[in-house]
Amino acid sequence: MAFNLETIPLKLIEMGCMEGHLVELVQAAPFGDPLYLDMNGTHLAIRKEMAKEIIVEIIHN
């Protein structure tokens, strides 16, 4: 995962949104916003606008 430090709030970084960490989509709200994520064991909900700034690599098990 990579992101632009200027577009991601410090709060997300403090909650574990860091390059190289795992991100899993747990659930999306009925209209797709917000998204409920598991970021390296930390659960959080973020808006789609914020999620668009996070670049992920899909890992297949």
N, C-alpha and C positions, 0 to 999 in steps of 0.2 A: 504494500500500500504506500502511496506517495501523495503528497498534497502541497499546496501553496500556503506557506505560513501567513501570508497576508489575507487570505480568504477564509481560513479556518480559525474560529475563536480560540483563545487560550484555554477556555474551559474544556473544549474537546481534547486538546492536547493533554491537559491535566487528567482527563478521564481515560487516557490510554490510546487515543487516536494518534499513533506514531508509526512512522515508516517501518515496515517489516513485521508489524503485528497482524494477527489474524482478525478478520471481520466476518461475522456471520449474520445474515439477515434472519431474524427470528420471526418477525411478523410485520405485515403492513396494515395500516388502518383501512377501513372499508373503501375509502376513496384514494388509497395509496399514500396518504400523508397524515401523520408522520410515519417514519419507518422505525421499527424497534430492532436494535442491533445488539449483538454481543461482540464487544471489542476486547479481545484478550481477557475474557472473564468479567468485564465490566458491562453491565446492561444499561443502555440508554436509548432514548427516542430522539430522533433528529428529523428536521423537515427535509423534503426532497431537495430544496434549493441548496442546503448545506451538503447533502449527500452527493450532489453532482460534482462537488469540488474534490471528492476523495477518489483516487484512482486505485482500482483493485486488480489483482491477478487472480483468476479463477483457478483453484486447486481441486483437482478431481481425486477422490479417495479410491 
